[in-house]
Amino acid sequence: MKTSESQASESQDSLKNISVHRRWLRSPLVLLTLLLLAGGGVLTWRMLTPASDSPPEMAQGMPPTPVQTAPLRRGKGVQLVQLLGQVEATQSATLRTQTAGIVQQVLVEVGDRVTPGMTIVILDDADQQLALAEAQARLAQERSELARLEVGTRPEIIAQRQAELRAAQAREREAQDNLRRNSELAQEGAISQRLLIEARADADAAQAEQLQTQATLAEATAGPTREEIAAQQASVAAAVSAVNQAQLTLARTQVKAATGGIVRSREVSTGDRVEDNDPVLTLVDSNELDVFLELPEQLSGSITPGLPVELAARALPNWRQRATISGVVPAANATSRRQLVRVELQNPPPNLLPQMAIAGELQLQVAPNSFVVPRDALVQRGETWLVYTVVNGKAAEIKVNLVADMGETVAISGSQLQAGQPVVVRGGEALMDGAPVQIAESTTKQES
């Protein structure tokens, strides 16, 4: 049995131990060590514990996000595509010279209006005047000869030819008589053989002259043949053609406009030397204009004539005109590498000029199998487009394809989309898949 003294001693030792233990626990270093050990244990437990698919209790306890939904419906939409281009003149003509010469006068300036048949340039015509005078003289000569042939030989000419024949016959008789006398004298040895030869030559020449004169008389008496008259008529026709050509060349020294329009450029000035077919002026018809617009690359090959387009020009802020695509150019522009479409303008405004910049708004019908929703219903996550529907009070994301951007609305498509399906149209920007939502307002009619 312990004595009272020993029991008192044990009680005092216990009190001392408790006091020392409490002082140790109150040490700051010890407290920090215990906190670190406790935190590490909790972290180790979370790392070793498998994560569950369900959101944390704190997330589950968050209040639902208020959203507005609308039933998904198919609708007819129009996609607006902005196009750029420029105005071109439908009718453009380059006037050229048709003869060579020196430019004497230019009668129009850039911007002037030209009417058909109007003289625009005058060339020096001295050479052409001389050529015309020569051609006219040749024609007069050929016509005179034709008239002579058609009338026939005059009586006085025939009488002259007869007198020439008689004279030739007399010279022949004289030459023959002289030849006979010389032949007799040569046989008698009175003259030399050389004189006999000369007498014979004179007789032959006289006979030839007589025959020629006789033929000339016969020709004059018979008159010209039909062949001769036809040949001379051909010569007259050639001379007439030469005169006409000279007159035409002279007329071409005055360059006239074959068509009307406005002078866009002038290529010659007074004093310039021009050759045949050199350009003089370029005319454009401002009453007939075409607009050429460039298509975005994604629309190449998909645009057909007849689609509506609305035109506007910065130079004419109060002008807008609706038109339709008249044609599609089957080639890309050499500069932009984009396909062009042509829009024919009917009754263009007077201040719309060729080479002006112009903008077009192309209206394309959206594919009928797509859904049309407000722009706010579409959410972008990186390169992916999403819409949210509501399933059992939670947001469910659906991946979609953006078919067309139509301004306030967009056209979408997707394999998970169904007509009548509720789609979040307001409040979906901050939603996540599975987040609780509260439908604050639901619309039954959707913009289309």
Buried (B, 14 or more C-beta within 10 A) or exposed (E): EEEEEEEEEEEEEEEEEEEEEEEEEEEEEEEEEEEEEEEEEEEEEEEEEEEEEEBEEEEEEEEBBEBBBBBBBBBEBBBEBEBEBBBBBBBBBEBBBBBBBBBBEBEBEEEBEBEEEBEBBBBBBEBBEEBBEEBBEBBEEBBEEBEEBEEEBEEEBBEBBBEBBEEBBEBBEEBBEBBEEBEEBBEEEEBEEEEBEBBBEBBEEBBEBBEEBBEBBEEBEEBBEEEEBEEBBEBBEEBBEBBEEBBEBBEBBBBBBEBBBBBBEBBBEEEBEBEEEBBBBBBBBBBBBBBBBBBEEEBEEEBEEEBBBBBBBEEBEEEEBEBEBBBBEEEBBEEEEBBBBBBBBEEBBEEBBBEBEBBBBBBBEBEEEBBBBBEBBBBEEEEEBBBBBBEEEBBBBBEBEEBBBBEEBBBBBBEEBEEEBBBBBBBBEEBEEBBBBEBEEEEEEBBE
